[in-house]
């Protein structure tokens, strides 16, 4: 009887595939090691094992960088697909993934000023789903685990391995305490401090570019760690800040802030992101559906040009 040899696929070093996929995604062994919580040497060894098994070079090792060879580029889609299938299958059978709490990572200020005031409606509709919120503004990594959904603001393309659902278009504009600016003019803006946030340092530059204004310094002024602190400073009359409309809707309606120049589309959107492996989880699908509906139903009435300014103001409401 002739000896039966295992097929090449059956001997494939499966442990090496995540190292290859991460290194190919980042074009960096160091970044891949950080993603996988291993050393640079461990990633390098796994890839050498895979290259020896396949009999081809998958990366060109250049000075201080790597790049995929033709063989590596051809292999990458198959490896990504295989890892996705495995992750999706695992997510469907893990009790914690299907029935545990729904963990949502969210921008801190958006969480406090937009999401939390509306979350009671989701809990009333889905009392069996426990929602756990965690604040973060760093890029969402689908491979990291521990988070079911993330809310970030940006524009496509999003990283590979993520599903994406834009639910709220972003509009930005200057906001300040009532009475701080007598009329909507650039001269008035120059007289007051321009407030900045570390999580969105380019906000003033973006607004100036979007509105065609170039005469103001986009960098001068005090800085705050988060939008929440910037808005508190604006309410206290310390200056003028650029803010996204969803973060200040309540303050505009209550008269704590005014927006004398109105708001303009930033070209970005608040977007719900999730690992593709979690696409069919009932708790993920429930939150996606609820969030889309919540974004179409402004809480406490819609903010319009007529209530951007305080009652009795002689300033012209922006168009």
RAURMO-V884239 format. One record per pair of residues at least 4 apart in sequence whose C-alpha atoms are under 7 Angstrom apart, sorted by the first residue. I is the first residue (numbers start at 1). GAP is how many residues later the second one is. Records with the same first field share a line. If there is no record, write none. Layout:
I=GAP ; GAP
This chain:
6=4
7=4
8=4
13=37
16=4 ; 30 ; 31 ; 34
17=4 ; 62
18=4
19=4 ; 13 ; 24 ; 27 ; 28
20=4 ; 27
21=4 ; 55 ; 58 ; 59
22=4 ; 10
23=4 ; 5 ; 6 ; 9
24=44
26=5 ; 6
27=39 ; 40
28=4 ; 37 ; 38
29=4 ; 11 ; 14 ; 15
30=4 ; 10
31=4
32=4
33=4 ; 5 ; 6 ; 7 ; 10
34=4
38=4
39=4
40=4
41=4
42=4
43=4
44=4
45=4
46=4
47=4
48=4
49=4
50=4
51=4 ; 5 ; 6 ; 7
52=4
57=12
58=10 ; 11 ; 13 ; 14
59=7 ; 8 ; 9 ; 10 ; 13
60=6 ; 7 ; 8 ; 9
61=4 ; 5
62=4
68=4 ; 5
69=4
70=4
71=4
72=4
75=4
76=4
77=4
78=4
79=4
80=4
81=4
82=4
83=4
84=4 ; 193
85=4
86=4
87=4 ; 190
88=4 ; 189 ; 190
89=4
90=4
91=6 ; 186 ; 187
92=6
94=4
95=4 ; 5
96=4
98=183
101=28 ; 29 ; 30 ; 31
102=27 ; 28 ; 29 ; 30 ; 46 ; 181
103=28 ; 29 ; 30 ; 44 ; 45 ; 46
104=28 ; 29 ; 30 ; 43 ; 44 ; 45 ; 46
105=28 ; 29 ; 30 ; 31 ; 42 ; 44 ; 45 ; 46
106=5 ; 28 ; 29 ; 30 ; 44 ; 45 ; 46
107=4 ; 28 ; 29 ; 30 ; 44 ; 45
108=4 ; 27 ; 28
109=4 ; 118 ; 119
110=4 ; 5 ; 137
111=4 ; 5
112=4
113=4 ; 134
114=4 ; 132 ; 133
115=4
119=4
120=4
121=4
122=4 ; 168
123=4
129=154
140=10
142=19 ; 20 ; 133
148=126
149=123 ; 124 ; 125
150=122 ; 123 ; 124
151=119 ; 120 ; 121 ; 122
152=118 ; 119 ; 120
153=115 ; 116 ; 117 ; 118
154=114 ; 115 ; 116
155=113 ; 114
161=114 ; 115
162=111 ; 112 ; 113 ; 114
163=110 ; 111 ; 112 ; 113
164=107 ; 108 ; 109 ; 110
165=106 ; 107 ; 108
166=103 ; 104 ; 105 ; 106
167=103 ; 104 ; 125 ; 128
168=101 ; 102 ; 127
169=99 ; 100 ; 101
170=74 ; 95 ; 96 ; 98 ; 99 ; 100
171=73 ; 74 ; 92 ; 93 ; 94 ; 95
172=70 ; 71 ; 72 ; 73 ; 91 ; 92 ; 93 ; 94
173=34 ; 69 ; 70 ; 71 ; 86 ; 88 ; 89 ; 90 ; 91
174=66 ; 67 ; 68 ; 69 ; 85 ; 87
175=65 ; 66 ; 67 ; 68 ; 82 ; 83 ; 84
176=4 ; 58 ; 59 ; 61 ; 63 ; 64 ; 65 ; 81 ; 82 ; 83
177=57 ; 58 ; 59 ; 60 ; 79 ; 80 ; 81
178=78 ; 79 ; 80 ; 132
180=57
181=7
183=132
184=4 ; 76 ; 77 ; 131
185=4
186=4
187=4
190=26
192=47 ; 48
193=28 ; 46 ; 47
194=26 ; 27 ; 45 ; 46 ; 47
195=26 ; 27 ; 28 ; 35 ; 44 ; 45 ; 46
196=5 ; 25 ; 26 ; 27 ; 28 ; 34 ; 45
197=4 ; 26 ; 27 ; 28 ; 29 ; 30 ; 33
198=25 ; 26 ; 27 ; 28
199=26 ; 27
202=4
203=4 ; 39
204=4 ; 14 ; 38
205=4 ; 13
206=4
207=4
208=4 ; 5 ; 6
209=4
224=5 ; 6
225=4
226=4
227=4
228=4
229=4
230=4 ; 11
231=4
232=4
233=4 ; 5
234=4 ; 5 ; 6 ; 7
235=21 ; 22
243=4
245=4
248=4
249=4 ; 54
250=4
251=4 ; 5 ; 6
252=4 ; 5 ; 6 ; 55 ; 56
253=54
255=55
258=50 ; 51 ; 52
259=49 ; 50
260=48 ; 49 ; 57 ; 58
261=57
262=46 ; 56
274=4
280=5
281=4
282=4
283=4
284=4
285=4
286=4
287=4
288=4
289=4
290=4
291=4
292=4
293=4
298=4
303=4
304=4
305=12 ; 13 ; 14
306=11
309=4 ; 8
